[in-house]
Amino acid sequence: MVEVIGVQFKKQGKIYYFHPQDLELPLGTEVIVETARGQELGRVISEKKEVAEEEIKGSLMPILRIVNEEDQRQHLKNKNDARLALAICEEKIRHHKLEMELISSEYTFDRSKLLFYFSANHRVDFRELVRDLAAEFRTRIELRQIGVRDEAKLLGGIGCCGRVCCCTSFLSEFAPVTIKMAKDQNLSINPVNISGICGRLMCCLKYEQEGYEEKNKKMPRVGVWVGTPLGRGEVVENLILKEQCRVRVTVDDAKEIHTFPVEDLSFQKKYAISCPHADRGEGR
């Protein structure tokens, strides 16, 4: 077991482990740490704890010191200079006629590297641009292409729910989201309705998926014939959250649609929604 402390560099960014040395580090303490790309300023986000050595990726870097007033001034200067660098980089992109959209820029704390984040629809040859930027800023330059989800996380925005995007407000990592989740939750498979401002499937589809999967195991598929208190009928709709089914039954030679709790229905388990052959139409 190894003693570590969790540090975060960006709001809602990933948490990285560092060796705490012998420092007293309450939550929220700003610290200077040694990273693979140089010294950086971060914030303590989790207290000291012991983890298995297998959880440590690469070598465990040390926390150098707690941030002082001089460090704060340096950090503010880095942020201001990075904004100026962004404008200069945009001008040089136009000069080289590159098809790329610049998103943001940042200096490492020790100014050993200047990073630019950009998005593009295809591969960009920016070697000439890097040479120009290195000559302009006299430091190592790194251009990093990011996807649309990372772009939304960096820039922020308001989702269709009216709240700040999850990726900006609390998500530290992106979880895989699939179209199957929308289908399991009986949502309209309309890209406009199930996509976030990044154009990808909304992260919130993941939140309730486990609950829907559990409930779906109890529900018959639409189109399956089931036994009801009024006789056999065909399932026409599932009200998953209520655990009810709307079933078309024949009553006095007339077809009617009635709603039944799923526990009042009888059907073979293989015809439940979770069946891997759900699109084959068995049970009709």
Salt bridges, closest charged atoms under 4 A:
GLU30 OE2 - ARG43 NH2 3.26
GLU40 OE2 - ARG37 NE 2.54
ASP71 OD1 - ARG65 NH2 2.90
ASP81 OD2 - LYS77 NZ 2.74
ASP81 OD2 - ARG111 NH2 3.07
GLU99 OE1 - HIS122 NE2 3.10
GLU106 OE2 - LYS10 NZ 3.47
GLU106 OE2 - ARG37 NH2 3.38
ASP125 OD2 - ARG127 NH2 2.83
GLU128 OE2 - ARG131 NH2 2.63
ASP132 OD2 - HIS96 NE2 2.66
GLU142 OE1 - LYS113 NZ 3.11
GLU142 OE2 - ARG144 NH2 2.38
ASP184 OD2 - LYS180 NZ 2.73
GLU214 OE1 - LYS217 NZ 3.68
GLU234 OE1 - ARG248 NH1 3.41
GLU234 OE2 - ARG284 NH1 3.28
GLU237 OE1 - ARG246 NH1 3.16
GLU243 OE2 - LYS215 NZ 2.81
GLU243 OE2 - LYS218 NZ 3.42
GLU256 OE1 - HIS258 NE2 2.76
GLU282 OE1 - ARG221 NH2 3.65
